[in-house]
Amino acid sequence: MGFDPWDAAFVADPYPAYRELREQGRALWFEATGQWLVPHHADVSALLRDRRLGRTYLHRFSHEEFGREAPPPEHEPFHVLNGNGLLDLEDPAHARVRRLVSKAFTPRTVEQLAPAVDRLARELVGQLLADGGGDLLTVVAEPLPVAVIAELLGVPEADRPLLRPWSADICGMYELRPDEETARRAVRASVEFSAYLRELIAERRKEPGEDLISGLIAAHDEEGRLSEQEMISTCVLLLNAGHEATVNTTVNGWWTLFRHPEQRALLDSEKLSTAVDELMRYDTPLQMFERWVLDDIRIGDTVIPRGAEVALLFGSANRDPARFDDPDALDLVRADNPHLSFGAGIHYCLGAPLARRELTASFGALLADGVPPLKLVREPRWRDGYVIRGLEELLVEF
C-alpha cells in the first residue's frame, strides 16, 4: 500500500501514500504493527472524541483481560512516568488532573510569558544574524520553546541543557517498534528526569515561587491535590509535548516556505497567525496518534473489536480533499482550516495557545523589517522516526 514508516523515502514525503490509503478505505489493517490505519479526516476527528477508545486501557482492564502482554519490568520507570501524564490518562483521573493543571496553566499565564517569548525570539534571531546564518534548528527552533517551558516550570537556567536530551530519549519510545537500546535510553532518561523534578518540587514546597510547579503544588479542589508522580509526569509532558511540536513546526515550516517562494512572498506579520496553522496542517509534526479500542467500533464496513489498536493518521487527515479545498496546496491565508495537529476531544493539546504564541514570535522575528531574507544552504535530511517527524538540521544563510 506504500505505507512504510521505516522507509526514508516515505518519511521524507508520506503524502502520496496517504492518498492511496484514503482511496483504499476508511480502516486498513497494517500487519507490521498490528494496527488499523485510519486515514480520513472525518473518521480521525470523530474517533478522537469517541470514548470507546482510550490512550490506555488499564483504567478498565488488566493486560490479561485486554489480551495484551504487560511491558517488561525493566521498562517500568518509563511507563510509570508516561502513564501518569495527561496524554495517557483517561477519565475520571484525566478530568481531575486536567482540571487541576488548568488552574495553574491558565491563559493569563501564557499571556504573561508573551513579552519574554517575543524578546527571546528576537535575541535568537539576532544571534543567527550575527553569525551570518547557521542551523535554524539548533540556533532558533530548539532554544526558544525549551527556554519558555523551563521558564514556565521554574527550572534554573544552569540546568536547562539537561532538558532537551532527556526529552529526546523519552520521545524515542513513541515511535513504532522501538528497539531495546531506545527503550534503555528512555528508561534512563525517565529515572534521571523524575529524580531531578522530585528535588525541584521539594524545593518549591519549601519556597514557593511564581512558576508552574509552585502552582501545581498549590492547585487543589474538593477531590484533592495532584500526587507527586502526577506533578512529575505533567512537567515532563509539558516539556516533551511543549517543544517537540514547536521545534518541528518551525523547521518543517521553513522547509515548506523555501519550496513555496510565491507563498513566502505574501507572508507578513498580519498573516502570521493564519500562516502558522496552515504550516501545521500542510506538514504536521505529529503524523500518527494511537488509541486502544475499549469497546467494539464500526468504521465504514469494518468492525474493529475491543483489544485492537487504531492508528489515527493526522498527516493524512490534514490533506483529506473531503475536508480541505485543494489540500496539497499551501495556502497561508486559508480561512477554513480545522486541522487536527493539536488533536481533539479530551486530549486536545493544553499548550496549543502557548505553541501558537511561540511559533508566531519565531516566524515573526525571522520575517521582521531589517532582517534579510533567509536562504537555504542545502536540502535537509529527515531524522529517523515517523510518528514525531522532523528534520535533522536546516542550514540557512541571509
C-alpha positions as CSV (number, residue, x, y, z in Angstrom):
1,M,0.0,0.0,0.0
2,G,3.1,2.3,0.0
3,F,2.7,3.0,3.8
4,D,6.2,2.2,5.2
5,P,7.1,4.2,8.3
6,W,10.6,2.8,8.4
7,D,11.5,3.8,4.8
8,A,13.4,7.1,4.5
9,A,11.7,8.0,1.2
10,F,8.3,7.5,2.8
11,V,9.2,9.6,5.8
12,A,10.5,12.4,3.5
13,D,7.1,12.5,1.7
14,P,4.3,10.4,3.1
15,Y,1.6,12.2,1.3
16,P,1.3,10.2,-1.9
17,A,1.0,7.0,0.2
18,Y,-1.7,8.7,2.3
19,R,-3.6,9.5,-0.9
20,E,-3.6,5.8,-1.7
21,L,-4.7,4.8,1.8
22,R,-7.7,7.2,1.6
23,E,-8.7,5.7,-1.8
24,Q,-8.5,2.1,-0.4
25,G,-10.8,2.6,2.5
26,R,-11.6,4.0,5.9
27,A,-9.9,1.4,8.1
28,L,-6.9,-0.6,6.8
29,W,-5.1,-3.4,8.6
30,F,-1.4,-2.9,8.9
31,E,0.2,-6.2,9.6
32,A,3.7,-4.8,10.5
33,T,2.4,-3.1,13.7
34,G,-0.9,-4.9,14.2
35,Q,-2.9,-1.7,13.9
36,W,-5.8,-0.4,12.0
37,L,-4.8,2.7,10.0
38,V,-7.5,5.4,9.8
39,P,-6.6,8.0,7.1
40,H,-9.8,10.2,6.6
41,H,-10.4,13.5,8.4
42,A,-14.0,12.8,9.4
43,D,-13.1,9.4,11.0
44,V,-10.0,10.7,12.7
45,S,-11.9,13.7,14.1
46,A,-14.8,11.6,15.3
47,L,-12.6,8.9,16.9
48,L,-10.5,11.5,18.8
49,R,-13.8,12.4,20.6
50,D,-15.1,8.8,20.9
51,R,-15.0,7.5,24.5
52,R,-15.0,3.9,23.2
53,L,-11.3,4.5,22.5
54,G,-8.6,5.3,25.0
55,R,-5.0,6.2,25.3
56,T,-4.8,3.5,27.9
57,Y,-7.0,0.5,28.8
58,L,-5.7,0.0,32.3
59,H,-8.5,2.1,33.9
60,R,-10.9,-0.7,32.8
61,F,-8.9,-3.8,32.1
62,S,-5.8,-5.7,33.1
63,H,-3.3,-6.6,30.5
64,E,-4.6,-10.2,30.5
65,E,-8.2,-9.2,30.2
66,F,-7.4,-6.9,27.3
67,G,-5.4,-9.7,25.5
68,R,-2.1,-7.7,25.7
69,E,1.3,-8.5,27.3
70,A,2.5,-6.4,30.1
71,P,5.6,-4.4,29.3
72,P,8.9,-5.8,30.5
73,P,9.6,-5.0,34.2
74,E,12.8,-3.2,33.3
75,H,10.7,-0.6,31.3
76,E,8.6,0.3,34.4
77,P,10.2,3.7,35.1
78,F,9.2,4.9,31.6
79,H,5.6,3.6,31.8
80,V,5.1,5.0,35.3
81,L,6.2,8.4,34.1
82,N,4.3,8.2,30.8
83,G,1.1,6.6,32.3
84,N,0.6,9.4,34.9
85,G,0.7,12.2,32.4
86,L,-2.4,13.9,30.9
87,L,-1.8,12.5,27.5
88,D,-2.2,8.9,28.7
89,L,-4.7,9.2,31.5
90,E,-8.4,8.5,30.9
91,D,-11.4,9.7,32.9
92,P,-12.0,10.0,35.8
93,A,-8.3,10.5,36.5
94,H,-7.8,12.6,33.4
95,A,-10.6,15.0,34.2
96,R,-9.3,15.5,37.7
97,V,-5.7,16.1,36.7
98,R,-6.5,18.3,33.7
99,R,-8.8,20.4,35.9
100,L,-6.0,20.9,38.5
101,V,-3.3,21.6,35.9
102,S,-5.6,24.1,34.2
103,K,-5.8,26.1,37.4
104,A,-2.1,26.6,37.2
105,F,-1.6,26.7,33.4
106,T,-4.1,29.5,32.6
107,P,-4.4,31.8,29.6
108,R,-3.2,34.5,31.9
109,T,0.0,32.5,32.5
110,V,0.6,32.3,28.7
111,E,-0.1,36.0,28.3
112,Q,2.3,36.9,31.0
113,L,5.0,34.9,29.1
114,A,4.3,36.7,25.8
115,P,6.9,39.6,26.2
116,A,9.6,37.1,27.2
117,V,8.7,34.9,24.3
118,D,9.0,37.8,21.8
119,R,12.2,39.0,23.4
120,L,13.9,35.6,23.3
121,A,12.8,35.0,19.7
122,R,14.4,38.4,18.7
123,E,17.6,37.5,20.6
124,L,17.9,34.1,19.0
125,V,17.3,35.5,15.5
126,G,19.9,38.2,16.3
127,Q,22.4,35.6,17.1
128,L,21.7,33.8,13.8
129,L,22.0,37.1,12.0
130,A,25.3,38.0,13.8
131,D,26.7,34.6,12.7
132,G,25.6,35.2,9.1
133,G,23.4,32.1,9.3
134,G,23.7,28.6,10.7
135,D,21.4,25.7,11.7
136,L,18.0,27.1,12.2
137,L,17.1,24.0,14.3
138,T,19.8,24.4,16.9
139,V,20.1,28.2,17.0
140,V,16.4,29.3,17.0
141,A,13.9,26.4,16.8
142,E,15.1,24.4,19.8
143,P,16.2,27.0,22.3
144,L,13.0,29.0,22.1
145,P,10.4,26.5,23.3
146,V,12.8,24.8,25.7
147,A,13.7,28.1,27.4
148,V,10.0,29.1,27.6
149,I,8.9,25.8,29.1
150,A,11.8,25.9,31.5
151,E,10.9,29.4,32.5
152,L,7.3,28.4,33.0
153,L,8.3,25.5,35.2
154,G,10.9,27.4,37.1
155,V,13.9,25.3,36.0
156,P,17.1,27.2,36.8
157,E,19.0,28.4,33.8
158,A,22.1,26.4,34.6
159,D,20.0,23.2,34.5
160,R,18.2,23.8,31.2
161,P,20.8,22.0,28.9
162,L,19.7,18.8,30.7
163,L,16.1,19.0,29.4
164,R,16.3,18.5,25.6
165,P,18.4,15.3,25.8
166,W,16.1,13.8,28.4
167,S,13.1,14.7,26.3
168,A,14.6,13.3,23.1
169,D,15.4,10.0,24.7
170,I,11.9,9.7,26.3
171,C,10.2,10.6,23.0
172,G,12.0,7.8,21.2
173,M,9.6,5.4,22.8
174,Y,6.7,6.9,20.9
175,E,8.0,5.6,17.6
176,L,6.7,2.4,16.1
177,R,8.5,-0.7,17.3
178,P,11.3,1.0,19.3
179,D,14.3,-1.3,19.8
180,E,15.8,-2.3,23.1
181,E,18.5,0.4,23.0
182,T,15.9,3.1,22.5
183,A,14.0,1.6,25.5
184,R,17.1,1.7,27.7
185,R,17.7,5.3,26.9
186,A,14.1,6.2,27.6
187,V,14.2,4.4,31.0
188,R,17.4,6.1,32.0
189,A,16.1,9.5,31.0
190,S,12.8,8.8,32.9
191,V,14.7,7.9,36.0
192,E,17.0,10.9,35.8
193,F,14.3,13.5,34.8
194,S,12.0,12.2,37.6
195,A,14.7,12.4,40.2
196,Y,15.6,16.0,39.1
197,L,11.9,17.1,39.3
198,R,11.4,15.4,42.6
199,E,14.2,17.6,44.0
200,L,12.8,20.7,42.3
201,I,9.3,20.0,43.7
202,A,10.7,19.6,47.2
203,E,12.5,23.0,46.9
204,R,9.2,24.7,45.7
205,R,7.3,23.1,48.6
206,K,9.7,24.9,51.0
207,E,9.9,28.2,49.0
208,P,7.0,28.6,46.5
209,G,7.6,31.0,43.6
210,E,5.6,32.3,40.6
211,D,6.4,29.3,38.5
212,L,4.1,26.5,37.3
213,I,5.5,23.9,39.7
214,S,4.6,26.1,42.6
215,G,1.1,26.5,41.0
216,L,0.7,22.7,40.7
217,I,1.7,22.2,44.3
218,A,-1.0,24.8,45.3
219,A,-3.7,23.6,43.0
220,H,-6.4,21.5,44.7
221,D,-10.2,21.1,44.8
222,E,-12.8,19.0,46.6
223,E,-11.3,15.9,45.0
224,G,-7.8,16.6,46.4
225,R,-4.4,17.6,45.0
226,L,-2.1,16.3,42.4
227,S,0.1,13.4,43.6
228,E,3.9,13.9,43.3
229,Q,4.0,11.4,40.4
230,E,1.2,13.3,38.6
231,M,3.2,16.5,39.0
232,I,6.4,15.0,37.7
233,S,4.6,13.4,34.8
234,T,2.8,16.6,34.0
235,C,6.0,18.6,33.9
236,V,7.7,16.1,31.7
237,L,4.7,16.0,29.3
238,L,4.7,19.8,29.2
239,L,8.3,19.8,28.1
240,N,8.1,17.0,25.7
241,A,4.8,18.0,24.0
242,G,5.5,21.7,24.5
243,H,8.7,21.8,22.5
244,E,8.7,18.8,20.1
245,A,5.8,20.1,18.1
246,T,7.1,23.7,18.1
247,V,10.6,22.8,17.1
248,N,9.4,20.6,14.2
249,T,6.8,23.0,13.1
250,T,9.4,25.7,12.9
251,V,11.9,23.8,10.8
252,N,9.4,21.8,8.8
253,G,7.6,25.1,8.2
254,W,10.6,26.9,6.9
255,W,11.5,24.0,4.6
256,T,8.0,24.3,3.3
257,L,8.4,28.0,2.7
258,F,11.6,27.5,0.9
259,R,9.8,25.2,-1.5
260,H,6.9,27.7,-2.0
261,P,8.5,31.1,-2.6
262,E,5.3,32.5,-4.0
263,Q,3.5,31.9,-0.7
264,R,6.5,33.1,1.3
265,A,6.5,36.4,-0.6
266,L,2.9,37.0,0.6
267,L,3.8,36.4,4.2
268,D,3.7,39.4,6.6
269,S,3.1,40.0,10.3
270,E,-0.7,40.3,9.9
271,K,-0.9,36.9,8.3
272,L,1.3,35.0,10.8
273,S,-1.4,33.5,12.9
274,T,-3.3,32.0,9.9
275,A,0.0,31.0,8.3
276,V,1.2,29.1,11.4
277,D,-2.0,27.0,11.3
278,E,-1.6,26.3,7.6
279,L,2.0,25.2,8.1
280,M,0.9,22.8,10.8
281,R,-1.8,21.4,8.5
282,Y,0.4,21.2,5.5
283,D,3.2,19.2,7.2
284,T,2.2,18.3,10.7
285,P,5.0,17.4,13.2
286,L,2.8,14.6,14.7
287,Q,1.9,12.2,12.0
288,M,0.1,9.5,14.0
289,F,-1.8,9.3,17.2
290,E,-2.6,5.8,18.6
291,R,-5.7,4.7,20.6
292,W,-6.9,1.5,22.1
293,V,-10.3,0.1,21.2
294,L,-12.1,-0.3,24.6
295,D,-15.5,-1.4,23.1
296,D,-16.2,-2.6,19.5
297,I,-16.5,0.2,17.0
298,R,-17.5,0.3,13.3
299,I,-15.7,2.3,10.7
300,G,-17.5,2.1,7.4
301,D,-18.0,-1.6,6.7
302,T,-15.2,-2.7,9.2
303,V,-16.0,-3.7,12.8
304,I,-12.9,-3.2,14.9
305,P,-13.1,-5.3,18.1
306,R,-12.2,-4.5,21.7
307,G,-8.5,-5.0,22.3
308,A,-7.4,-3.7,18.9
309,E,-5.3,-0.6,18.3
310,V,-6.1,2.1,15.8
311,A,-3.5,4.5,14.3
312,L,-5.1,7.9,13.6
313,L,-3.2,9.4,10.7
314,F,-3.1,13.1,11.4
315,G,-0.9,13.8,8.3
316,S,-3.4,12.1,6.0
317,A,-6.4,13.7,7.7
318,N,-4.9,17.1,7.3
319,R,-4.6,16.5,3.5
320,D,-8.1,15.0,3.0
321,P,-9.8,16.5,0.0
322,A,-13.2,15.6,1.5
323,R,-12.5,18.3,4.1
324,F,-10.0,20.8,2.6
325,D,-10.1,22.6,-0.7
326,D,-7.0,21.8,-2.8
327,P,-5.4,20.1,0.2
328,D,-2.0,19.6,-1.4
329,A,-1.6,23.3,-2.0
330,L,0.0,25.5,0.6
331,D,-2.4,28.5,1.2
332,L,-1.1,30.7,4.0
333,V,-4.4,32.7,4.2
334,R,-6.6,29.5,4.3
335,A,-9.6,30.6,6.3
336,D,-11.4,27.3,6.8
337,N,-8.7,25.2,8.4
338,P,-9.9,22.6,11.0
339,H,-6.5,20.8,11.1
340,L,-6.1,18.1,13.7
341,S,-2.4,18.8,14.6
342,F,-3.4,19.7,18.2
343,G,-5.7,16.7,18.5
344,A,-9.4,16.9,19.6
345,G,-11.7,15.8,22.4
346,I,-10.5,15.5,26.0
347,H,-6.8,15.1,24.9
348,Y,-6.8,18.4,22.9
349,C,-3.4,20.0,23.4
350,L,-3.5,22.0,26.6
351,G,-0.5,24.0,25.4
352,A,-1.9,25.0,22.0
353,P,-2.1,28.7,22.8
354,L,1.5,28.8,24.0
355,A,2.7,26.8,21.0
356,R,0.9,29.3,18.6
357,R,2.5,32.2,20.6
358,E,6.0,30.8,20.3
359,L,5.6,30.0,16.6
360,T,4.2,33.4,15.8
361,A,7.1,35.0,17.7
362,S,9.7,32.8,15.9
363,F,8.4,33.3,12.4
364,G,7.8,37.0,13.1
365,A,11.3,37.6,14.3
366,L,12.7,36.0,11.1
367,L,10.4,38.0,8.9
368,A,10.8,41.3,10.7
369,D,11.8,44.5,9.0
370,G,15.6,44.8,8.8
371,V,16.2,41.1,8.8
372,P,17.5,40.0,5.4
373,P,15.6,37.1,3.7
374,L,16.7,33.6,4.6
375,K,18.3,31.5,2.0
376,L,18.6,27.7,2.2
377,V,22.2,26.4,2.1
378,R,21.4,22.8,1.2
379,E,18.5,20.4,1.1
380,P,17.9,19.0,4.6
381,R,17.6,15.3,5.6
382,W,14.8,13.9,7.7
383,R,15.5,12.3,11.1
384,D,14.8,8.6,11.6
385,G,11.4,8.4,13.1
386,Y,7.9,8.8,11.6
387,V,5.4,9.4,14.4
388,I,7.2,12.6,15.5
389,R,8.6,13.8,12.2
390,G,11.3,16.4,11.8
391,L,14.5,17.4,10.1
392,E,18.0,16.6,11.3
393,E,19.0,20.2,10.6
394,L,18.1,23.2,8.5
395,L,21.2,25.2,7.3
396,V,20.4,28.7,6.3
397,E,22.2,32.0,5.5
398,F,21.0,35.6,4.9
